[in-house]
Amino acid sequence: MTLSRPMNNPLRIRPIKSPVVAVVTLTCLMPLCDYASAWSRIGAVEITDHAGKPCFGLPRKERKRIGKTPEVFGVEVHDAITPPLRRQWSFYFAHPASIPLPPGACVVYGEVPANAISRQTAMPLQPGRLYDVSLSATRTGATQHHSARFCLKANPDGSLRAIQVHYDEALGWSPSVCLP
């Protein structure tokens, strides 16, 4: 029978035997991961009304941060209330294609730009319901993508109006601004 001698290497790697030590170790390493970095941010989307449909653009502050005319690579809209969150509309461009988004321009819900690939045809949006939009545009610094929430409000004449929803400390993400 042969006995092995301990190595004289001062940097011995020992297996982690305690689940608590494993969790603490992973928690300490998470900031090193790109997706968990405190340096990443989500940019804003400006939502305007375009004949009763939401129109997605970038606010002046985001444009200034980018420093040039931003390029859009894709848009996704999801139902933000009912899990699982269902995709309502989506398109993307195959790399390296994109569309420029000059000041004042926006992407209208349901209108797929030329040369874009539709992932989900536009589903009808319901008044008083909360939706989430994610816009993939020119990345700058730590900005990963741009996002916002919106809803549609039914007017007394039956027409619809898109309204951007902002987070409220008391109500959270509430579509109450869009209820009749």
C-alpha positions as CSV (number, residue, x, y, z in Angstrom):
1,M,0.0,0.0,0.0
2,T,1.4,3.4,-0.9
3,L,0.7,6.5,1.0
4,S,0.7,9.8,-0.7
5,R,2.4,12.7,1.0
6,P,0.8,16.2,1.1
7,M,2.1,18.6,-1.5
8,N,4.4,21.3,-0.4
9,N,2.5,23.8,-2.5
10,P,1.2,26.7,-0.3
11,L,-1.8,27.4,-2.7
12,R,-3.8,24.2,-2.1
13,I,-7.3,24.3,-3.5
14,R,-9.8,22.8,-1.1
15,P,-13.3,21.7,-1.9
16,I,-16.1,23.9,-0.5
17,K,-18.0,21.6,1.9
18,S,-20.4,24.1,3.5
19,P,-23.4,25.4,1.5
20,V,-23.0,28.7,3.4
21,V,-19.5,29.1,2.3
22,A,-20.5,28.3,-1.3
23,V,-23.3,31.0,-1.2
24,V,-21.0,33.6,0.3
25,T,-18.3,32.8,-2.3
26,L,-20.7,33.1,-5.2
27,T,-22.2,36.3,-3.8
28,C,-18.7,37.8,-3.7
29,L,-18.0,36.8,-7.2
30,M,-21.2,38.0,-8.8
31,P,-20.0,41.6,-9.4
32,L,-17.3,40.2,-11.7
33,C,-20.0,38.9,-14.0
34,D,-21.1,41.3,-16.8
35,Y,-24.9,40.6,-16.3
36,A,-24.7,41.3,-12.5
37,S,-22.4,44.3,-12.7
38,A,-23.4,47.4,-10.8
39,W,-21.9,49.3,-13.7
40,S,-24.7,48.3,-16.1
41,R,-27.8,50.4,-16.5
42,I,-31.2,50.3,-18.3
43,G,-31.8,53.4,-20.5
44,A,-35.2,55.1,-20.8
45,V,-37.7,54.9,-23.6
46,E,-40.0,57.8,-24.5
47,I,-43.5,56.6,-25.3
48,T,-45.8,59.0,-27.2
49,D,-49.2,58.5,-28.7
50,H,-49.5,58.0,-32.5
51,A,-53.2,57.8,-33.5
52,G,-54.0,55.6,-30.5
53,K,-50.9,53.4,-30.8
54,P,-47.8,53.7,-28.7
55,C,-44.7,55.0,-30.4
56,F,-41.3,54.2,-29.0
57,G,-38.4,56.6,-29.1
58,L,-35.4,57.8,-27.1
59,P,-35.6,60.9,-24.8
60,R,-33.2,63.8,-25.3
61,K,-31.1,62.6,-22.2
62,E,-30.4,59.2,-23.8
63,R,-29.6,60.7,-27.2
64,K,-27.1,63.0,-25.5
65,R,-25.5,60.1,-23.7
66,I,-25.2,58.2,-27.0
67,G,-23.8,61.3,-28.7
68,K,-24.9,60.5,-32.3
69,T,-28.0,59.3,-34.0
70,P,-28.9,56.1,-32.3
71,E,-29.5,52.9,-34.3
72,V,-32.4,50.5,-33.4
73,F,-31.7,46.8,-33.5
74,G,-35.0,45.5,-32.2
75,V,-38.1,46.1,-30.1
76,E,-40.1,43.8,-27.9
77,V,-43.4,44.5,-26.1
78,H,-44.7,42.2,-23.3
79,D,-47.8,42.1,-21.2
80,A,-46.4,43.3,-17.8
81,I,-49.2,41.9,-15.6
82,T,-50.1,38.3,-16.2
83,P,-47.3,35.7,-15.6
84,P,-45.9,34.3,-17.7
85,L,-45.4,37.6,-19.4
86,R,-46.6,37.1,-23.0
87,R,-44.9,38.7,-25.9
88,Q,-47.3,41.1,-27.7
89,W,-45.1,42.2,-30.5
90,S,-41.4,41.9,-31.5
91,F,-39.0,42.4,-34.3
92,Y,-35.2,42.4,-34.7
93,F,-32.6,43.0,-37.4
94,A,-30.1,40.4,-38.4
95,H,-26.6,41.8,-37.7
96,P,-25.4,44.3,-38.9
97,A,-28.7,45.8,-40.1
98,S,-30.5,48.4,-38.1
99,I,-32.6,51.6,-38.5
100,P,-31.5,55.1,-37.5
101,L,-33.7,56.9,-34.9
102,P,-33.2,60.6,-35.5
103,P,-34.6,63.2,-33.1
104,G,-38.4,63.2,-33.0
105,A,-38.7,59.8,-34.7
106,C,-40.2,56.7,-33.0
107,V,-41.1,53.1,-33.8
108,V,-44.9,52.7,-34.0
109,Y,-46.4,49.6,-32.3
110,G,-47.2,46.9,-34.9
111,E,-45.2,48.6,-37.8
112,V,-42.3,46.3,-38.7
113,P,-39.5,48.3,-40.5
114,A,-38.3,47.1,-43.9
115,N,-35.6,44.4,-43.7
116,A,-36.6,43.6,-40.1
117,I,-37.5,40.1,-39.0
118,S,-40.8,39.7,-37.2
119,R,-40.7,37.4,-34.1
120,Q,-44.3,38.1,-33.1
121,T,-47.0,39.9,-35.1
122,A,-48.7,42.6,-33.1
123,M,-51.4,41.4,-30.8
124,P,-54.3,43.8,-29.9
125,L,-53.5,45.9,-26.8
126,Q,-56.1,46.2,-24.2
127,P,-57.1,49.5,-22.5
128,G,-56.2,49.8,-18.8
129,R,-53.5,47.0,-19.1
130,L,-49.8,47.5,-18.3
131,Y,-47.2,46.7,-21.0
132,D,-43.4,46.7,-21.0
133,V,-41.3,47.7,-24.0
134,S,-37.7,46.9,-24.4
135,L,-35.8,48.7,-27.2
136,S,-32.4,47.4,-28.3
137,A,-30.4,50.5,-29.6
138,T,-26.9,51.8,-29.9
139,R,-25.1,50.8,-26.7
140,T,-23.0,53.4,-24.9
141,G,-21.0,52.9,-21.8
142,A,-22.9,50.7,-19.4
143,T,-26.3,50.9,-21.0
144,Q,-27.5,47.4,-21.9
145,H,-30.9,48.2,-23.4
146,H,-33.7,50.7,-23.0
147,S,-37.0,50.0,-21.3
148,A,-40.3,51.6,-20.2
149,R,-43.9,50.7,-19.3
150,F,-47.1,52.0,-20.8
151,C,-50.8,51.4,-21.1
152,L,-53.7,52.5,-23.3
153,K,-56.6,54.7,-22.1
154,A,-60.0,54.5,-23.7
155,N,-61.3,58.0,-24.4
156,P,-65.1,58.8,-24.0
157,D,-65.4,58.8,-27.8
158,G,-64.1,55.2,-28.0
159,S,-60.6,56.1,-29.3
160,L,-57.5,55.0,-27.5
161,R,-54.5,57.0,-26.2
162,A,-51.1,55.6,-25.3
163,I,-49.8,56.8,-21.9
164,Q,-46.3,56.2,-20.4
165,V,-46.5,54.8,-16.9
166,H,-44.0,55.9,-14.3
167,Y,-43.2,54.1,-11.1
168,D,-45.1,55.4,-8.1
169,E,-43.7,54.9,-4.6
170,A,-47.2,54.2,-3.2
171,L,-48.8,52.2,-6.0
172,G,-45.7,50.7,-7.7
173,W,-46.2,49.9,-11.4
174,S,-49.9,50.7,-11.7
175,P,-51.9,51.2,-14.8
176,S,-54.4,53.3,-12.8
177,V,-53.8,56.4,-15.0
178,C,-55.3,54.4,-17.9
179,L,-58.5,53.2,-16.1
180,P,-61.7,54.9,-17.2
